[in-house]
Amino acid sequence: MFPSTFDYKRAETVSEAIRLLNEHGEDAKLLAGGHSLLPAMKLRMNRPTMLIDISKAGLTGISDLGDKIQIGACTTHAELETDKIIQHNLPMMAKAASKIGDPQVRNRGTIGGSLAHADPAADWPGVVLALGATIHVAGPDGERAIAADDFFISIFTTALKEGEIITAIDIPKMKQKASAAYVKFEQPASRYAIVGCAVNAEMNGPMCADIRIAFNGVSGAAFRDTALEEKLKGQKLDEESVNAACKEAAEGRHIMSDHFASDTYRKHLAGVIAERAIHEVL
Ligand SMILES: Cc1cc2nc3c(=O)[nH]c(=O)nc-3n(C[C@H](O)[C@H](O)[C@H](O)COP(=O)(O)OP(=O)(O)OC[C@H]3O[C@@H](n4cnc5c(N)ncnc54)[C@H](O)[C@@H]3O)c2cc1C
């Protein structure tokens, strides 16, 4: 499998990448880690004539900004897995990163590429929704910040406008009594999520003060299950209450059906995986 012919340019800065992207229009594609784009090009699902490499455009790195952690868009999954700031402040992210693909995928693939690609089975979309992330983008009309809640629109579709680049992702630090977990039922060869559930809960003793629950792999786009959150908020979380609530996980959602899992099985899995993630948090 070979991609169709394409040209290649490496951008040294974000503004150069934006200029090139707009110069070449819809024939151009950004290249970060290439671990979603290149397979799609080899299958001829994507035929860009110009690839703009942003891997050296100054978009890597993880910084502690006090109340939040800022992650450059081209930070790899492997860097997120091993970075001390992430391990200390957002251990759930380090653990989620360790579950992505294999070492080659983790060493090349980036968080920004994963969010922009918005594969329904990708892990980061669910994780950033549960953690309440903000996604920073830059484009021909300047910079803007998009709440993760507003970012994932539908399958492979995000709130990014033509010519925009994700530059960084801000993740608020965990509140004092909060804890987070990400659990997935994975396709054993690729490790893509058949169902993934990320939970971020603030507890007051056994009582749930606040909770964010997000799914990936279940529907065309990752989503927060606000109905499930409402069932658990203000409640005492024990085996019984969590089990009862999770039976209605992903209720009312359009559930995907494919050769890995039917919609009925996926819906069942959503409840089971959510229950496991909540218990991990507790
Ligand atoms: C064998 C295999 C197994 C995998 N397993 C998993 C898994 O278990 N879990 C998982 O979540 N993922 C998995 N992946 C996907 C992997 O994580 C990809 O690396 C990731 O989804 C895309 O990141 P990338 O940097 O490689 O993006 P690229 O492939 O370079 O780009 C993907 C898309 O995003 C656009 N893009 C890239 N960066 C930006 C940016 N900063 N701003 C705007 N647009 C941008 C590109 O133009 C392209 O359209 C797997 C991939 C492979 C090949």
The ligand as a MOL file (V3000), in Angstrom:
LIG
                    3D

  0  0  0     0  0            999 V3000
M  V30 BEGIN CTAB
M  V30 COUNTS 53 58 0 0 0
M  V30 BEGIN ATOM
M  V30 1 C -1.0440 0.4970 14.9400 0
M  V30 2 C -1.6640 1.7030 15.5810 0
M  V30 3 C -2.2630 1.5850 16.8330 0
M  V30 4 C -2.8570 2.6710 17.4390 0
M  V30 5 N -3.4430 2.5180 18.6640 0
M  V30 6 C -4.0320 3.5610 19.2560 0
M  V30 7 C -4.6490 3.4330 20.5360 0
M  V30 8 O -4.6310 2.3890 21.1780 0
M  V30 9 N -5.2530 4.5420 21.0590 0
M  V30 10 C -5.2610 5.7510 20.4090 0
M  V30 11 O -5.8210 6.7080 20.9360 0
M  V30 12 N -4.6640 5.8980 19.2160 0
M  V30 13 C -4.0500 4.8420 18.6280 0
M  V30 14 N -3.4340 5.0250 17.4270 0
M  V30 15 C -3.4290 6.3620 16.7890 0
M  V30 16 C -2.2120 7.1740 17.2570 0
M  V30 17 O -2.3710 7.5080 18.5920 0
M  V30 18 C -2.0170 8.4400 16.4050 0
M  V30 19 O -0.7120 8.8150 16.6140 0
M  V30 20 C -2.8710 9.6180 16.7580 0
M  V30 21 O -4.2380 9.3260 16.6970 0
M  V30 22 C -2.6580 10.7620 15.7470 0
M  V30 23 O -1.5690 11.5180 16.1520 0
M  V30 24 P -0.4250 11.8590 15.1330 0
M  V30 25 O 0.4660 12.8290 15.8130 0
M  V30 26 O 0.1670 10.6010 14.6530 0
M  V30 27 O -1.2370 12.6260 13.9880 0
M  V30 28 P -1.0840 12.5950 12.4070 0
M  V30 29 O -1.2970 11.2210 11.9110 0
M  V30 30 O 0.1720 13.2820 11.9850 0
M  V30 31 O -2.3230 13.5210 12.0150 0
M  V30 32 C -3.6470 13.0850 12.1890 0
M  V30 33 C -4.6000 14.1820 11.6960 0
M  V30 34 O -4.5720 15.3060 12.5640 0
M  V30 35 C -4.1130 16.4900 11.8790 0
M  V30 36 N -3.2380 17.1650 12.8300 0
M  V30 37 C -2.1290 16.6490 13.4110 0
M  V30 38 N -1.6480 17.5090 14.3310 0
M  V30 39 C -2.4630 18.5920 14.2940 0
M  V30 40 C -2.5030 19.8290 15.0280 0
M  V30 41 N -1.5990 20.1300 15.9720 0
M  V30 42 N -3.5020 20.6920 14.7490 0
M  V30 43 C -4.4430 20.4120 13.8090 0
M  V30 44 N -4.4670 19.2720 13.0890 0
M  V30 45 C -3.4870 18.3770 13.3530 0
M  V30 46 C -3.4100 15.9710 10.6150 0
M  V30 47 O -3.4650 16.9180 9.5730 0
M  V30 48 C -4.2260 14.7310 10.3060 0
M  V30 49 O -5.4090 15.0860 9.6340 0
M  V30 50 C -2.8290 3.9440 16.7850 0
M  V30 51 C -2.2150 4.0800 15.5370 0
M  V30 52 C -1.6310 2.9800 14.9340 0
M  V30 53 C -0.9580 3.1520 13.6100 0
M  V30 END ATOM
M  V30 BEGIN BOND
M  V30 1 1 1 2
M  V30 2 1 2 3
M  V30 3 2 2 52
M  V30 4 2 3 4
M  V30 5 1 4 5
M  V30 6 1 4 50
M  V30 7 2 5 6
M  V30 8 1 6 7
M  V30 9 1 6 13
M  V30 10 2 7 8
M  V30 11 1 7 9
M  V30 12 1 9 10
M  V30 13 2 10 11
M  V30 14 1 10 12
M  V30 15 2 12 13
M  V30 16 1 13 14
M  V30 17 1 14 15
M  V30 18 1 14 50
M  V30 19 1 15 16
M  V30 20 1 16 17
M  V30 21 1 16 18
M  V30 22 1 18 19
M  V30 23 1 18 20
M  V30 24 1 20 21
M  V30 25 1 20 22
M  V30 26 1 22 23
M  V30 27 1 23 24
M  V30 28 2 24 25
M  V30 29 1 24 26
M  V30 30 1 24 27
M  V30 31 1 27 28
M  V30 32 2 28 29
M  V30 33 1 28 30
M  V30 34 1 28 31
M  V30 35 1 31 32
M  V30 36 1 32 33
M  V30 37 1 33 34
M  V30 38 1 33 48
M  V30 39 1 34 35
M  V30 40 1 35 36
M  V30 41 1 35 46
M  V30 42 1 36 37
M  V30 43 1 36 45
M  V30 44 2 37 38
M  V30 45 1 38 39
M  V30 46 1 39 40
M  V30 47 2 39 45
M  V30 48 1 40 41
M  V30 49 2 40 42
M  V30 50 1 42 43
M  V30 51 2 43 44
M  V30 52 1 44 45
M  V30 53 1 46 47
M  V30 54 1 46 48
M  V30 55 1 48 49
M  V30 56 2 50 51
M  V30 57 1 51 52
M  V30 58 1 52 53
M  V30 END BOND
M  V30 END CTAB
M  END
